[in-house]
Amino acid sequence: MRQSLLEQQAATIYQYKLVRRKVIRPELIQSHILITAILLGFQLLMYGKDGLFSWLIGFAIVQVLHLIILLLAFIRVEDAVDRRWIWGITPPWFGFKPANDIRLALFRRVHRHLFWIGLCAVAITYPWIEPSLFISIFCWHLWLIIPRMLLSLTFRKQRKDGILRLQKNEASYYHQ
């Protein structure tokens, strides 16, 4: 009885109760990181040193692009807490992520904006940049956004007014 009570308390944040938890397995994280090594190998094989520089510069460009899109997406957000995002390199949450718990509806909306606006911005640059840089920017954009989009799909049947908490190896959905 006492153990059950402790588990219930651990699964509650203030007045929110844990509804669903998605554990991210280490194999998935390792394969996600392996994709970057495959991209680097491809760039080196096809473009040599230019591929290496494109791989590095592409990551930086995508981070700046995501920052700009986030800032634009938060123009209409009223709650200052929802605007607090941090940059990190904790797998699988590379890049910008919420600093605190975030409403699921806002998380999904922001990442839809990141995905589509980012994809359009990358596509617009196609005629003016080198192929190796275009490939890098495109792949980095997808690589950074896919784990978050998969998380949105995982929680798609949950109510939109719940809270999402991203932790190192799991994501939890809470509801009142």
N, C-alpha and C positions, 0 to 999 in steps of 0.2 A: 504494500500500500504506500509506504513512504517513497519507494523507488518510483512508482507511478506518479506521485505528486511532484517529485523532483524533475522528472522528465517533462511533465506538463508545464512546470514553471520555466524550464529551459527553453521550451518551444513557444514561449509567449514574450512578446516585446510590448511593454506597456499594456495597452488594451487589445493588441493584435495577437492572433493565434496562428501558429504555423499550419498552413494548408498543404503545401507541397514543397519538397526539397529535391533538387536535382544535383546529384553528386557527379562531379567530373572526374572520370577515371584517369589515372596517370598515363595509360597507354594512349588515350585520346590527346592529352597534352603533348606527349612525346611525338606523336605523328603530326600534330599541328606545327610543332617546331621544326620537324624534319622537312616540312614543305619549304621552309625558307632556305634550307641547305640545298634542296633540289633546285629551287629558283636560282640561287647563287651559282650552282654548278652549270645550269643551262646558260646563264649569262656569260660565265667565263668561257664555256665551250664555244658559244656562238660569236661573242663580241670581244673576248679577251679582256684587257684592262678597262676598256670602255664599259664593258658589262659590269665589272666590279664597281666602278664609279657610279654607273647608272643604278645599280642595286642599292648603294648607300644613299645617293641623292634622292632616289625614288621614295625611300622610307621617310626622309626628312620632308619632302614635298607633300606626301600624304598626311603627315602629322600636322603640317601647317593648314592644309586643306580641311582636315577634320576640325581643327580649332576654329577656323573661319565659319564653317557650317554650324558648329555648336553655338558660337556666339550669335549668329543670325537666328538660329532656332530658339534661343532663349530670350529674344526680344519681347515676346508675348507672355513669357512665364512670369506669373505674379509673385510666387513664393521664392524668396532669396535662397532658401535651403536647397531647392531643386536646381538652382543654377550652379551649385558648388560641385565642380568636377575636378579630378586630379589626373595627372599623367603618371602612368606607372608601367613597369615591365614585368609584372607578375603574371605568369602564364595561367590561363589563356586570355587574361584581360590586359593585353598589351594596348598601349595608347591611352586615350582619355576614357575615364569611367567615372560614375557617380562617387562622390566622396562619402556620402552617407546612404541610407536607405532612400529609395526613390519610388514614386508611384509607378505602377506597371504601365498605365496608359501613357505617361510621359516618357518612360524608357522606350516603349515601342515606337512612339511618334518620333522621338529624336533619332532613333536608329533607322527608321524608314527614311527620314530626311537625309541622314548621313549616307545611306546606301544610294538612294536615287540621285540626289544632287551631286554627290561625289562621283558617281558613274557618269553623269552628264558632263561634269567639269573635266573629267579625264578624257571623255570622248571628244570634247571640243578641242583639246590640245593635239589631237591626232595628226593633223596636217603639218604642224609646226615643230614637232620635236622628233628626235632620233628614235628609231624603232626600239632600241634597247631601253631607253628611258621610258618610253610609252609602256612597254611590257612590264617594266619594274613598277611603275606607278599603278597600273591596272592590277597587277598581282598583289602588291602591298595593300591596296584598297580592299580588295576582296578578302585577303588573308586577315586583315584587322577586323573586318565587319562580320564575317561569316559566323564566328562563335556567338556573337550577340544576336544575330538574326536567328540562329538555331535556338537560342534561349527564348527569344520571342515566340518562336513556333512551339516550344515546349510548354509555355504557359498561355497559349492562345485561348484555351477553353476556360481559363480562370477569369473571375470578375475583374474589370479594369480598375476598380477603385482600391485594389489591394496594394501592398507594399512589396517591393523586390529588394532583397539584400544580396549583394555579390560578395562572396568571400573567396579565399584563395582556391579552394578545390570544390566549391559548391555554390549553388544559387538557391535561395529560399524565398518562397512566396508566402506572405502573411496577409491575413484579412481580419477585419473586426468581427 
